[in-house]
Structure formats: structure tokens, C-alpha cells
Amino acid sequence: MKAIKRILYTVAEILFVLGSVKLGIYAKEMDREAFFENSDENRFPQTIVHYVVTDFLQMPLPDGKKEKKVLVMGYDGFREDGLWNILDDPFSSVCMVSKEGGLYHTYAGGDEKWRQETTTSPGWASILTGQWSNFTAVESSDDVKNDMAKTFLMDASQKGISSAFICSWKEHFSVTYKNDIAFVKQNNLPLQFFLEEGDNKTYACLLQLVEKNPGQIKKDEEDPDVIFFTLEMTDLAGHQSGYGNQNPFYRDACIIADACGRNIIQKVMDRETYEQEEWLIIITTDHGGIGNTHGGQTDEERNTWMAVNRKIKIDS
């Protein structure tokens, strides 16, 4: 009962921030595979996110554009079938992003040569660095990341590109990336780490960072060029009352996470400088779940997804 009350409190808190959001939508009848650019059998590893970001930052700017911007949006523990709750809405965050590029099947948990836990710290570390835990050394939430496995945020900041990492998962700061945080401070790099108290604070921080109203002048640290953040509500709902669409609390968490993302994207599009900026926007998740947990190698835990506003080359 306490777990259910906590979920309801989290939902109410986010709804207060967002305003009215319709809950309980469950798109049962749809050609689900039609939404994806690749097949279920040809999933990309979740490590692809790192390479999409780094390739984008290395490409020349198109004519008429003055600045590159990157936004990687993480919905923690958002199982792939959770997408069925939002894909019938063309204004969902996932649809808004994928219509310019694509929605892709991905997978967590390592590959045939190396398996890793389908858990938060290993998953996001692989997404951020482009490597599995045999190189990142992040096999669980108790492991500090290998300094040689650079995140795309660290790589960008060492090139002078202002970056930001925003999460409420404490282990990212106290364990996984603690060496990165110390290195950034020692070398005065333009990479900020924001440890927020829950999703509502993470959401508010994101809105503040991405907004740029007419006439507004922002310092580099107030308007970072590369941003990574996670929302935890889907993972919280899964742990407390079950992953999957059979659980109405999980379905509602999927819808609310999507609504947060949609508002953040709209804030980006409303920027006074938006037309002069070249944006890469990615939405993804670190793992799925089964029952009330995750970490294993079932399809429910391994099957993940990525929406991106740019086409990804698919080798035949």
C-alpha cells in the first residue's frame, strides 16, 4: 500500500508541474512494427547512442546554421511495449522526434561476446560511452567507471563544448561518475553535474536550461550545447507495482514521462535562436523489466528502443 501511495504521489506531483495530462490511454490495435525503421531481429546495441552523438558533433554545420545542440533524453526502465501507450499520439515526444529520423529497436545487456546486467548504471554507462561493461568496468551500481571509457559529455567538454548531466539517481554521482566529476573540477571543464531530488526537479532544471526567450541572454553554463538527463518514474513504477502494460500505474508513468519530454522538446522549438541551431535529439531507455525487477537477459529486460531526429544507416 505504501508503494502504491508513493507512485500516486509522484504522479500527482508531476501532473501539477505539467498541467492536465490524459492518463489511461492504451493503444491496443496498431501495426507496431510499422513504427520502427529496423526489424526486431536486427536490433542495434544501445551503445549506438554514443556514436550517433559523436558523429553529429564532428559533422560540419549545414548552411544557415550557426551552432550545434544535442539533447539526449533518458526514460529509465521504459520497457519497449510501454511505447504502445503513446505511439498513437502524433504529438508524443517519441513521435515528434522519430518523424524527422526514426524509431529503432535496440538492446541492452551486452552482446554474444559479453553479457552485462540490464540495470541502470551499466545501461546508461554503455549509452554514454559506446562500450559494454568489459571496458566501462560498470558491472553494477557499485562500480566506478573506467576513466578510459569517456562519455560523449566528457569528450565534448574537453573540446570546449559546454555540457550538462542531470539525474536524480544518486549512484551516478557518488559512484559511477565520481572520478569524472573530480576530473572536471580539477581541470575546470565546461561540464556540469546536476543531482536533482526527483523527477519534478529534474524536469524543472531541464526546462530552465533549454529555454531561450526573445531577448534573453544566457551564459554558456546556462545554455549548454550537449545535455543528457534521465527521468526515473517508469522505473519507479515498475519496481513498486510491476513492469508492463498490465499495470495501470506503469502505463500512466509511461504517459507522464512522454508528456514531460514533449514539453521539453516544445521548449527547444520555442527558442528564439532555434532556426539558427542544428539540433540532435535522442530519446532512449537503459533497460526494460519483468515482474518487479530487472537485471537478467529476458526479452522483457533486454529489449530497448531509441527515437532520433536523424536517419540511422542500416546495413543490409
N, C-alpha and C positions, 0 to 999 in steps of 0.2 A: 504493500500500500504506500509506503514512504517513497519507493522508487517511482510509482505512478504519479504521485503528487509532485515529485521533483520534475518529471517530464512536463507535467501540466504547467508548473510554474515557469519553466524555461520557455515553453510555447507562448504563454501569456506575456512574458517579458519581451520576447522578440516581436510578437504581434503588436505590442504597444509601440515599439520603435518603428515598425513597418507601416502601421495603419491597418486597414482592413485587408485580410487575405482569405480567400476562399479555401477551405480545407475539405478533405474527404473526397477529392477527385481521384478516380482510379480508372485510367484508360484501359479497359479490358479488351476492346476489339480494335486491333490495329496490326498492320503488317510491320512488325517490329524490326525485322532485318532491313527493311527498306530505308530506315533512318541511318544505317551505317554504311560507310564507304568501303570497309573491308569485311571479310566474312568472319564468322565465329572461329573457323578453322585456321584463319591467318591473322591472328591477333598480334599486335605489336607489344613488345615488352614495355612496361611503364617507364623504363629508362629513356624512352624516346623523347619524353618531355624536355629533358636536359638538352638534347641535340637540336630540337626544334628551336629552343630559345637561343642557344649559342650560334646556330646558323643564321638566325634572323638578325642578331646583333652584328654579325660580320658582313652582312649584305649591304651594298650601297643604298643610300636613300633614293626613292623614286623622285622624279621631277616634281617640284612644287611642295615637297615635304622638307621640313627643317629639323625634325627631331624624332628619334625612335623611343617608343614606350612599350614596356612589357608588363602584363598583368597575368599572373598565374593564380587561379582561384581553386583552392582545395576544399572539397566537401568530404570530410573524414568519414570513412565507413559507409559510404553511399553505394550500396550494392547495385550491380548493373540493372537488375529488374526494378529498382527504385525509379529508374527513368520512365517506366510506363505510367507513372503518376503525373508526368509533366510534358511528355512529348506530343500530346495532342493540343498543346497550347503553343502557337507560333511565337508568342512573346515570352516564353520561358527563357531563362538565361542560356540554357543549353541550345535551344533552337536559334536564339538570336546570334549566338556565336557560330554554330555549325553551318548556318545558311550561307555564310561567307567562305567557309572552308569545308569542314566535315566533322562528323561524329565517328569515332573509331573504337573498335573493340581493342582493349589492351589486357595485359595480365600482370598480376603481382606474384610474389613468392618465388622468384628465381626462374631458371630455365632447366633444360635437361642436364646441363653440366654442374649446376649449383642451385640448391634449393635454399630458401630463407623463409623465416616466419612471415606470415601475412598479417603483420602487426604495424602499428603506427610508426614507430621510429625507423625500422628497416624500410618500410614502404616509402615514406617521404624522403629518406636519405637517398634511395635509389632514384627517385624522381628528380631530386635536386642535383645529384652528381652524375647521373647516367651510368651508374655502376651497381652491381649486386653486392651483397654483404661480404663476399670473399675479398673484395677490395675496399669497400667502405669501412669494414670491421663493425658495422652496426647490425648485430645479430639479434638484439633485443633492446628494450628501453633502458637497459643498464649499461650500454656500451657507448663509449666516446668515439666519434667519427675519426677515421684516419685522416690526418692533415693533408695527405697527398691526394685524397679524393675531394677535389674542390667543387663546391656548389656553383651553380651559374651566378648566384648572388655574389659570392666571393670573387669569382673571375671578373665579373663586371666592375666591382668596386676597385679591384686592383688596376683596372684600366681607367679609373677616374669617373665611372658611371655611378651616379647616386642610386642606392638600392635600399630595400626595406624588407624585413622578415617580421610578420605579425601573426601571432598564435596565442592560444591560451593553454596549450599543452606544456606544462611546466618542465617536463623532462627534456624538451628540446633545448631549454636554456641552461638547466642545471647539469645535464649530462651530455647529450648527443653533440651539441654545437658549442659547448663551453670553451673549447680551445679556439674556435673561430671567433667567438665573442672577445676573448682575451687578445687575440691577434689583431682584430680590428681596432681595439682600443689602443694597443701598443703602437700601431702604425698609422693611427688617425685616418683610417679609410672611410669613405662615404657609404658605409653600410650600417643601418640602424636595426636593432633588435627590439621589438615591442612585445613584452609579455603582458597580455591583457587578462582581465578577470571575467572570463566567459565570452560567449558569442556576441552578446549585445555590445560589449566594449570593443571587441574585435571589429564588428560591423561599423560602429561609430568611428573608430580610428581610420578604417578604410575610406569611408565617405569623406572624411576630412583631408586625407592625403590625395585623393583623386579629383576632388572638386577644384574648379578654377573658374570663378565667376567673372563677368565682364569688369575689367579694370583692376582685378585682383593681382597683386604682385606677390609671388611666393619665392622663398629661398630654396636652394636645391634640396635641402633636407626636408622641406615641407612639401615638395613635389618630386618625389623620387622617380627615376626613369624605369627601374625594374622593381616590381613588387611581387612578393609571394605571401599568401595568407591561407589559413585554414579556418573553417567553421566546424565545430565538433558535434552539433546537435543530432545528426543522423547516427553517429557512433554511440552517443549517449543513449539515444532511444533504443538502439539495438542491444546494447549491454543490459539495459534495465528491463526491457519487456519483449525483446526478440527482433532479430533482423528479418526483413522480408515484408511483402505486401499483405500478408495475412494479419499483420499487426497495425491497427489504425494509428497508433502513436508514431510508428516508424514511417508510415505513409505521410502523415502530417509533417514530420520532421523533414522529409524529402521536399515537400512542397514549400516549406518555410525557407529552407536553405536556398532553394531555387529563387524564391522571391527576393531574398537578400541579394543574391547575385545579379538578378535582373535590375534592381535599383542601383547597384554599384556600376553596372555597365551603362545604365542611363545617365548616371552622374558623369561618367567618362565622356559619353557622346554630347553632353551639355557643356563641356569645357569650351571656354572662349577660343582656345588655341587648337581645338580638335582637328579642324580641317588642315592645319599645317603639321600635324603629327601622324606618324606611321605607327599604328598600334598592333601588337601581337597580343591576343587574349586567348588563354587556355583555361579550361575548366576540367578538373580531373579528380580522382579519388585514390586513396592509398591501398585500400583493401575492401573486401566485402565482409560477410559474416554468415554464421549458421547457428541457429538456436540463439543463445545469448552471448556468443563468444566468436573469436576468430583466431587465426594463427596457423591453421593447418593448410592442407593442399586440396581441399574440395573445390569444385567449380564455384560454389557459392562464395567462397573466400578468395579465390584467385581471380575470378572474372571482374575486371575493372573496365574503365572507359575514359575517353578523352575527347572533349569538344575543342576545336581550334578554329580560328577565323582565317586559316590558310590551308590550302590543299597540301596533303602529305603524299609524297610519291610512294606508290605501291608497286613493288617489283612483282612481275608476273611469274 
